[in-house]
């Protein structure tokens, strides 16, 4: 029969692992958004005249 402390430790370990994975996923998602934004800006700079270049940014509410 497992010790009660050992079982709690296992649950805590699982929770910490999930949190760490969530943080890694969040960092990867943030990086993906930054890369996507750079790609959109590059495409806009090539395809749109400078005077009409209103490329959306992540900070832009529109």
C-alpha distances in whole Angstrom, upper triangle without the diagonal:
4,7,9,12,11,10,14,15,14,16,19,19,20,22,24,25,26,28,30,30,32,34,35,36,38,40,41,42,44,45,46,48,50,51,52,54,56,57,58,60,61,62,64,66,67,68,69,72,72,73,71,68,66,62,59,57,53,55,58,57,59
4,6,8,7,7,10,11,11,13,15,16,17,19,21,21,23,25,26,27,29,31,32,33,35,36,37,39,41,42,43,45,47,48,49,51,53,53,55,57,58,59,61,63,64,65,66,69,68,70,68,65,63,59,56,54,50,51,54,54,56
4,6,5,6,9,10,11,13,15,15,17,19,20,21,23,25,26,27,29,31,32,33,35,36,38,39,41,42,44,45,47,48,49,51,53,54,56,57,59,60,62,63,65,66,67,70,69,70,68,65,63,59,56,54,50,51,54,54,56
4,5,5,6,9,10,11,12,14,16,17,19,20,21,23,25,26,27,29,31,32,33,35,36,38,39,41,42,44,45,47,48,50,51,53,54,56,57,59,60,62,63,64,65,68,67,68,66,63,61,58,54,52,48,49,52,51,53
4,5,5,6,9,10,10,12,14,15,16,18,20,21,22,24,26,27,28,30,31,33,35,36,37,39,40,42,43,45,46,48,49,51,52,54,55,57,58,60,62,63,63,66,65,66,65,61,59,56,53,50,46,47,50,49,52
4,5,5,6,9,10,10,12,14,15,16,18,20,21,22,24,26,27,28,30,31,33,34,36,37,39,41,42,43,45,46,48,49,51,53,54,55,57,58,60,61,62,65,64,65,64,60,58,55,52,49,45,46,49,49,51
4,5,5,6,9,10,11,13,14,15,17,19,20,21,23,25,26,27,29,31,32,33,35,36,37,39,41,42,43,45,47,48,49,51,53,54,55,57,59,60,61,63,63,64,62,59,56,53,50,48,44,45,48,47,50
4,5,5,6,9,10,11,12,14,15,17,18,20,21,23,24,26,27,29,30,31,33,35,36,37,39,41,42,43,45,47,48,49,51,52,54,55,57,58,59,62,61,62,60,57,54,51,48,45,42,43,45,45,47
4,5,5,6,9,10,10,12,14,15,16,18,20,21,22,24,25,27,28,30,31,33,34,36,37,39,40,42,43,45,46,48,49,51,52,54,56,57,58,60,59,61,59,56,53,50,47,44,41,42,45,44,47
4,5,5,6,9,10,10,12,14,15,16,18,20,21,22,24,26,27,28,30,32,33,35,36,37,39,41,42,43,45,47,48,49,51,52,54,55,56,59,58,60,58,54,52,49,46,43,40,41,44,44,46
4,5,5,6,9,10,11,12,14,15,16,18,20,21,22,24,26,27,29,30,31,33,35,36,37,39,41,42,43,45,47,48,49,51,53,53,54,57,56,58,56,52,50,47,44,41,37,39,41,41,43
4,5,5,6,9,10,11,12,14,15,17,18,20,21,23,24,25,27,29,30,31,33,35,36,37,39,41,42,43,45,47,48,49,51,52,53,56,55,56,54,51,48,45,42,39,36,37,40,39,42
4,5,5,6,9,10,11,12,14,15,17,18,20,21,23,24,26,27,28,30,32,33,34,36,38,39,41,42,44,45,46,48,50,51,52,55,53,55,53,50,48,44,42,39,35,36,40,39,42
4,5,5,6,9,10,11,12,14,15,16,18,20,21,22,24,26,27,28,30,31,33,34,36,37,39,41,42,43,45,46,48,49,50,53,52,54,52,48,46,43,40,37,34,35,38,38,40
4,5,5,6,9,10,10,12,14,15,16,18,20,21,22,24,25,27,29,30,31,33,35,36,37,39,41,42,43,45,47,47,48,51,50,52,50,46,44,41,38,35,31,32,35,35,37
4,5,5,6,9,10,11,12,14,15,17,18,20,21,23,24,26,27,29,30,32,33,35,36,38,39,41,42,43,45,46,47,50,49,50,48,45,43,40,37,34,30,31,35,34,37
4,5,5,6,8,10,11,12,14,15,16,18,20,21,22,24,26,27,28,30,32,33,35,36,37,39,40,42,44,45,46,49,48,49,48,44,42,39,36,33,30,31,34,34,37
4,5,5,6,9,10,10,12,14,15,16,18,20,21,22,24,26,27,28,30,31,33,34,36,37,39,40,42,43,44,47,46,47,45,42,40,37,34,31,28,29,32,32,34
4,5,5,6,9,10,10,12,14,15,16,18,20,21,23,24,25,27,29,30,31,33,35,36,37,39,41,42,42,45,44,46,44,40,38,35,32,29,25,27,30,30,32
4,5,5,6,9,10,11,12,14,15,17,18,20,21,23,24,26,27,29,30,32,33,35,36,38,39,41,42,44,43,45,43,40,38,34,32,29,25,27,30,30,33
4,5,5,6,8,10,10,12,14,15,16,18,20,21,22,24,26,27,28,30,31,33,34,36,38,39,40,43,42,44,42,38,36,33,30,28,24,26,29,29,31
4,5,5,6,9,10,10,12,14,15,16,18,20,21,22,24,26,27,29,30,31,33,34,36,37,38,41,40,41,39,36,34,31,28,25,22,23,26,26,28
4,5,5,6,9,10,10,12,14,15,17,18,20,21,23,24,26,27,29,30,32,33,35,36,37,39,38,40,38,35,33,29,27,24,20,22,25,25,28
4,5,5,6,9,10,11,12,14,15,17,18,20,21,23,24,26,27,29,30,32,33,35,36,38,37,39,38,34,32,29,26,23,20,22,25,26,28
4,5,5,6,9,10,10,12,14,15,16,18,20,21,22,24,26,27,28,30,32,33,34,37,36,38,36,32,30,27,24,22,19,21,24,24,26
4,5,5,6,9,10,11,12,14,15,17,19,20,21,23,24,26,27,29,30,31,32,35,34,35,34,30,28,25,22,19,16,18,21,21,23
4,5,5,6,9,10,11,12,14,15,17,18,20,21,23,24,26,27,29,30,31,34,32,34,33,29,27,24,22,19,16,18,21,22,24
4,5,5,6,9,10,10,12,14,15,16,18,20,21,23,24,26,27,28,30,32,32,34,32,28,27,23,21,18,16,18,21,22,24
4,5,5,6,9,10,10,12,14,15,16,18,20,21,22,24,26,27,28,31,30,32,30,26,24,21,18,16,13,16,18,19,20
4,5,5,6,9,10,11,13,14,15,17,19,20,21,23,25,26,26,29,28,30,28,24,22,19,17,14,11,13,16,17,19
4,5,5,6,9,10,11,12,14,15,17,18,20,21,23,24,25,28,27,29,27,24,22,19,17,14,12,15,18,19,21
4,5,5,6,9,10,11,12,14,15,17,18,20,21,22,24,27,26,28,26,23,21,18,16,14,12,15,17,19,20
4,5,5,6,9,10,10,12,14,15,16,18,20,21,22,24,24,25,23,20,18,15,13,10,8,12,13,15,16
4,5,5,6,9,10,11,12,14,15,16,19,20,21,23,22,24,22,19,17,14,12,10,8,11,13,16,17
4,5,5,6,9,10,11,12,14,15,17,18,20,22,22,24,22,19,18,14,14,12,11,14,16,19,19
4,5,5,6,9,10,11,12,14,16,16,18,21,20,23,20,17,16,12,11,10,10,13,14,17,16
4,5,5,6,9,10,10,12,14,15,16,18,18,20,18,14,13,9,8,7,7,10,11,14,14
4,5,5,6,9,10,10,12,14,15,17,16,19,18,14,14,10,11,9,10,13,14,17,17
4,5,5,6,9,10,11,12,14,17,17,19,18,14,14,11,11,11,12,16,16,19,18
4,5,5,6,9,10,10,11,14,14,17,15,11,11,7,8,9,11,14,13,16,15
4,5,5,6,9,10,10,12,12,14,13,9,9,6,8,8,11,13,13,16,15
4,5,5,6,9,10,12,12,15,14,11,12,9,12,12,14,17,17,20,19
4,5,5,6,8,11,12,15,13,10,12,9,12,13,16,18,17,20,18
4,5,5,5,8,9,11,10,7,8,6,9,11,15,17,15,18,16
4,6,6,7,7,10,10,7,9,8,12,13,16,18,17,20,19
4,6,8,9,12,12,10,12,11,15,16,19,21,20,23,21
4,7,9,12,10,9,12,11,14,16,20,22,20,22,20
4,6,8,6,6,9,9,13,15,19,20,18,21,18
4,6,5,6,10,11,15,17,21,22,20,22,20
4,5,5,9,10,14,16,20,20,18,21,19
4,6,8,11,15,17,20,20,18,21,19
4,6,9,12,15,19,19,16,18,16
4,6,9,12,15,16,14,16,15
4,6,9,13,13,10,13,11
4,6,10,11,9,12,10
4,7,8,6,9,7
4,5,5,8,9
4,5,8,9
4,6,9
4,6
4
